[in-house]
Amino acid sequence: MAESFLPVRVNLRERTYEIRIGAGVIALTGQFLKEYGQVQRAVIITDEHVERFHAEPVARSLKAAGAQVDAIVLPSGEQTKCIAQADRLWNRLLELGADRQTFVVAVGGGVVGDLAGFVAATYARGIPYVQVPTTLLAQVDSSVGGKVGVNLPHAKNMVGTFWQPAGVWIDTQTLQTLPEREYRSGLAEIVKYGVILDADFFARLERDAAALIDRQGPVLQEIIARCCRLKAGVVEVDEREESGHRAVLNYGHTFAHALEAVTGYGQLLHGEAVSIGMMCAARLAQRLNRVEADFVDRQFALLTALSLPVTLPKIDVDGFLAAMLHDKKTKHGQLQFVLPTRLGHVEFVGAPDAAEVRAALAG
């Protein structure tokens, strides 16, 4: 049972909500939901790898709080985040008699959170949901900010909307059951925050790399909270990506999303693709004289210290460049990139020379 947690508030007027980060937070899901009034009905959406370890304790907590609870278990993997599975969930919610007072509770990683949030946003024109992220990547990134959606076969996250959760409950104990590769994948998004928003935070990650690898609880709790606060600050300024400010969170992602698409949403985990994408972006920034070699070297050193991949796998470069044009930031057929000017600051850069982009792919 969690005795305390670190709160992070996401201030969005009537859509304001709280993120709570601590060890044992999952066991308090029902208690937290009671703060919204008596919750009569909850539908847990989870996947087959998470059901036993984390979804079942959430269900017990909800039942103890007086809610009727149903669970829908999905196949695991990025391929699940698709329209076919959304259609299955819509129809299952209908069969269960879900209405606008029903809470969807997303228990799992980014795939589960994105898909469950998208279904909650669209079923009955919107029903409430909460995020209970169980992977590091979801805890520091996808569970916060209200971006929900599904993939198309050739474009990641191309269908979706903005639907803020009622709350996010982050239990650091769930990370102890996470496979090593998935855990380290999440570290890439943590590094991203330091690069784009907070040079001091990047320096802390350099100092605490060993503690992160060892999954030390107190360090993890503080670092996750810092990532959530940094992302919340961006979302508060540009909730729906209307000013362009929120695009800074996509550092490395133009490369990463294309890489995931051309490798079939399975060869690389999202964080692994982001790590490679950040190195491509850093090299592109250096080629455009936006950063010095020291920037690229420090980013490379931290990513490799965290055992993250930093070079492209063998791919068809022309196909990869074509896939990049499906990125949501593309304008009038021209590639757009988020690139650094110094550690802790990035800017939106439009239409660099294609030859420079191609050259940046070489590790």
Secondary structure, 3 states (H helix, E strand, C coil): CCCCCEEEEECCHHHCEEEEEECCHHHHHHHHHHHHCCCCEEEEEEECCCHHHHHHHHHHHHHHCCCEEEEEEECCCHHHCCHHHHHHHHHHHHHHCCCCCCEEEEEECHHHHHHHHHHHHHHHHCCCEEEEECCHHHHHHHCCCCEEEEEECCEEEEEEEECCCCEEEEEHHHHHHCCHHHHHHHHHHHHHHHHHHCHHHHHHHHHCHHHHHCCCHHHHHHHHHHHHHHHHHHHHHCCCCCCCHHHHHHCCHHHHHHHHHHCCCCCCCHHHHHHHHHHHHHHHHHHCCCCCHHHHHHHHHHHHHCCCCCCCCCCCHHHHHHHHCCCCCCECCECEEEEEEECCEEEEEECCCHHHHHHHCCC
